[in-house]
Amino acid sequence: MTEILDILLSASFWAAAIRIASPLIFAAMGELICERAGVLNLGIEGIMVVGAFAGWMAVYAGAGLWMGVGVALVMGMVFGAVHATLTVPFGLSQHVVGLGITLLATAATYYAYRIALPEVTSPPKIDAFEPYTVPILGDLPLLGEALFQQTPLTYAAFATAALTAFVLFRTPLGLALRAAGENPASVAAQGLSVTGLRMGAVIVGSGLMAVGGAFLTMSAFDSFFFEMVNGRGWICIALVVFGAWKPGKTLLGAILFAAFDALQIRLQQTPIGADAPYQVFLMAPYILSILALVVMSRRASVPAALMVPFNKGER
């Protein structure tokens, strides 16, 4: 117990938790935007893989780091446009299309990797984002190292969460998006396009998912490998439910899961870790997240029109 308490009170632990949470924040905000508009995007896992590869490949080819982020964003939006076209105006199954996008994106990434680097046995490295210390704030005890000595993409992740909350709950556009996921007929009655709103939400949300993937290759690591996303997309879908489709709670859920993950890594290096199989520690964040999800989801209010196709004029 003493070892656990020492870990939880260390600045390095919380710095690692924030770092692990950052890609989850990007992708979860993207999924939240999609679902708030009424579309479940199960393509998130594959889109994160595409974003991770596209951003890394762009930088490896000579682009700047922020240009790499932009490339990842655009690639995510392209796959989001495919998803949106099939599910919104054509009304195809969001489950089937989402899983199809994940398979397509993953396969396309593997193909592009082999075409671009046919003789490579180990992924080349790039110069990734370096941590930036915020003046004055970075010197604060505990909080300084945890929050204000991170890479620029981590700051961008928190800014994205704040911007998502502002747009959804403080702007007419956000009101229209939420209405498209709750009562699309009322949106159409106001002369607004439910199709346009939903497609726009899926495209923008998919772009954010891809940026979450790009974080892994351009901020957390400095190279690309196919297993790096490792189920983070599915975790983000659970985080949206955990957060009751609210950006603030979803952000806290991402940090909570990341804290569990950072804790299990450190516990493996303590006497506790020597007495138990490492698989137990690998499972722990997911088990704890499932338990938290069960508790929180019982009080969650699902968008009423989530996964419900809308055709103007139909009742």
N, C-alpha and C positions, 0 to 999 in steps of 0.2 A: 504493500500500500504506500509506503514511503517513496518507493521509486516512481509510482504513478503520480503522486503529488508533486514530486520534484519536476517531473516532465511537464505537468500541466501549468506550473508556475514559471516555466522558462520562456524567455522571449523567442528563442530559436524554434521552439515547438509551434508557437502561434504564427511565426513568420512562415514556417513550412505549411501550416494549415491554410493560411491565406493564399499562398502560392498554389497549393493543390486545388483550392476552391476556384481560382480564377477562370480556368477553361470551363468549369461547370457553370459559372455565373453567365458567361457569354451564351453558352448553348441553352441553358435553362430559360434565359430571357427570350431567346429566339423561339423556343417551344411554347412559352407562355403567350407570346404575341399571336402565334398561330392558333392556339386553342381558345384564346379569348375571342377570336374572330369566328370560331366554330369549326376549325379544321385540326384534326389530330395528325401530326407529322411524325410518322414512324420512320421516315428517311433520315432521322437525325444522326444515327450512328455512321451511316455511309457518308453523309455530308461532312461530318467532322473529319473523316478519313481524307476526303477530297481536299478540305481546307488545309489539313496538316501537310499534305503532299504539295499542293499548289503553292502555298506560301514558301515552303522550304525550297522547292524547285526554282521558283522565281529568284530567290536570293542567291541560290547556288549558281544560277545563270548570269548573275551580275546586277540584279535589281537591288535597290535599297531595302532596308527592313520594313519601312512603312509601305513601300510599294508592294512588298511581298504580302503584307496584311491586306492591301487593297485587292491583290490578285485572288487571294483566298476568299475575300468577301464576294467578289464578282462570280467566282466559280460556284460558291454556295447559292447565290441568287439564281444562277443558271439552272441548277438542279431543282431549286425551289420553284422556278417557273414551270418546269416539267411537271412537278408534283401538283402545283396549283391548277395547271391546265387540265390535267386528267381528273382531278377530284372536284373542282368547283364548277366550271361550266358543263363538263360531261357527267359529273355526278358518280364517278366510279368509286368503288370501295376504298375508303381512306386507309384501311388496314392493309389491303393488298397492294395498293399503289405505294404506300410508305415502305413496306418491306421490299418491294421491287426496286425502289429508289436506292435503298441501302445496298442491295445486291449489285445493282448497276453501277453505283458510285464506287463501291469497293473493287469490283472487277475492272472498271475503267481506270482506276488508279493503279492497280497492279499492272495492267497492260502498258499504261503510259510510263510507269517506272522502268519496265523492262525495255521499252523502246528507247527511252532517253539514256538509260545506263545499262546497256546490255552486258558489259563485261565486269560490272562492279559486284564484288562479293560482300563488301561491308559498306553501309551508307556513308557517303562523304559528309564531312562536317561543314558548318557555316559559322560565321561570327554572329551569334545570337544577341538579343537585347541584353544589356547589362543593367544591374540594379541601379536605380537613381534615388539618392537620399534627398528627401525634401528638407530644405533648410529650416532650422530650428525644430520643426516637428520630428525630424529624424533623430534628434538627440534626446527625446523624451524617454524615460525609463519604461521598459517593457513595450509600450505602444509604439515607440519610435522604431525599434527594429522590426516589430511585427507588421506595422501598417505603412510606415513611411520610408522603408529601405527596400522597396520592391522594384520590379521592372516596369517600364511605362505601360505595358499591356495589362498589368494588374490594376493600375490606376484607371485605365480605360474600361476594365471590366466593371469596377464599382460605379464609374460614371455612366456606363450603359444601363446598369440597374436603376440608377437615379433618374436617368432620362426616360426609361421605359415607364416607371411609375408616374412621372410627370405627364407624359403624353397620354397614357391610358386614363388617368383620373383628373387631369386638369385642363384638357384641351377638347375642343369639339371633335377632332379626329379620333381621339381616344374613346369618347362617348359613342361615336358611330361604330367603331370597331367592336366595342363591348356589346352594343346593341345587335350587331351582326351575329354575334355568338349567343345571344339570349333570345332575341325576337326579331329575326330578319325581316318579317313582314312589315314591322313598324318602320324599319329603315327604308324599305322600298316605298312605303306610303309617303315618306318625306321626300321622295324623288332622288334618293341616293342609290348607287349601284352596290348591291350586296356582293355581286360577283367581283367587282373591282376592289372592294374593301377586303374581301377574303383573299383574293389572289395577291394583292399588295402585302397583306400581313404574312402570307406564307413565303413570299419572295424575300421580304426583309428579314423575317425570322430565320430563314434558311441561311441568309448571309451571315447572321450573327452566330449560327451554329458552326459555320465554316471558320469563322474567326476564332472560335473556341478551339477548334482543331489546330489552327495555325499557332495558337499559343504554345501547344505542346512542342512543336518543332522549332519555334523561333524565340521562346522565352524559357520554357522548362528544360528543354534539351537543345541540342544543336545539330541534330540529324533526324532522319525519318526512318521508321520501321513500321511494318503493318500492324503489329499488335499494340501499338502505343495508345490507341483510343481505348481499347480494352473494356468495352461496355459502358463507358462514360455517358454515351448518348442515352442508353436505357435508364441510367441513374437520373439523368436530367428530366426524363419524363416523370419519374417517380417524385422528383423534387417539386415539380409544378403542382402535383396533387398534394404533396406534403404542405406546400405553401398556400394551398387553397386558392390557386390562381391569382395570387397577389405578389407583386415583385418583392416587397420587403420580406415577407415570410419565406419566399423562395430563396432569396439571398441568404437568409439565416440558415435555411436548410442546407444550402451548398457548403457553408462554413462548418456546419455541424458534421456533415458527412466527411469533409476534408479533415476535420479534427480527429474523427475516429480513425481515418486512414493514417494520418501522421502518428497517432498514438500507437497503432499496431506496429508500425515500422520501428519505433523506438523501444517498444516492449520486447521485441525480438532480441535486442541487444542487452537486455537486463537478465538477472538471474531467473526471473519469471519465464523469459523466453527459452532458457535452457531446459526447463522442465516440461515443456509442451511442444507438440509438433507445430512447425511454422504455419501449416495450413489453417490451424485454428485462428491464428492472428490475421491471416489473409481474409478469412470469412467474417471476422468480427465486424468490420465497418458495414458490410452488407446486411448482416443479421440485425445489428442495432438500427440500421436505416429502415429495414422492413418493419420492425417493431414500432419505430416512431411514425412510419407511414400509416400503419394500421390505426394507431391512436388518433393521429391528426385527420386522416381522411374521413373518419366517422362524422366529423363536424364540418366537412368541406361542402361547399355548394357548387356543384358542377354547372358550367355554362349550359343553359337549357337546350341550346341548338347545336351543341358539340356533336360533330359527325352526322348531322342531319342536313342532307342536300336541300338547296332552296331553288325553286323554279318560280320565277315571277308570274303571278297570276294564279298559282295553285294554292289551295288551302290545306 
